[in-house]
Amino acid sequence: MNTDTAILFDKSILICRDIFEKKTFDYGTAWRILRPISITDQIFIKAQRIRSIEEKKENKVGESIENEFIGIINYCIIALIQIEIKASEEMEMQPQKVLELFDQKAQICKELMMKKNHDYGEAWRDMRVSTYTDLILMKILRTKQIEDKKGQTLISEGIDANFSDMLNYSIFALIRINNFYN
């Protein structure tokens, strides 16, 4: 595996973490009110907007595709945190605790990405950003199906694996959009 992929992941996740930290300062952990299905829908909205802009070649709202991928990454982290933390626990969390959880979930996703990247031979480097968008939308639809089945699957990975994959596809998109390598 190309070792700089880990560095590119770290560079991208730091951009997301910075925004996550600032929004935590501004809003606290208001996202704790969201049920997992609502987080899935928020990711869907962002991915659908990206696809719409890719197809129409026009952005009327002004927020960039890059910002939408950052939003997907941060919502995936939120989803992974929400899966772990019981809804009955305190809604407002200390910023330091939230950032520790962010780092923990990002590290788990990075480790998964590195394993898959090894096995797939860095195929992501030759993929189009629009393919990442489609893969994220597919993972969202899979997640919705699993949610509708109350988390029960016969053979498939769970919801957390889908959020991790969506995060990693979004990281690859950020790397490509920002030309962090060439």
Buried (B, 14 or more C-beta within 10 A) or exposed (E): BEEEBBEBBBBBBEBBBEBBBEBBEEEBBEBBEBEBEBBBBBBBBBBBBBBEBBEEEEBEEEEEBBEBBBBBBBBBBBBBBBBEBEEEEEEEBEEEEBBEBBEBBBEBBBEBBBEBBEEEEEEBBEBEBEBBBBBBBBBBEBBBEBBEEEEEEEEEEBBBBBBBBBBBBBBBBBBBBEEBEE
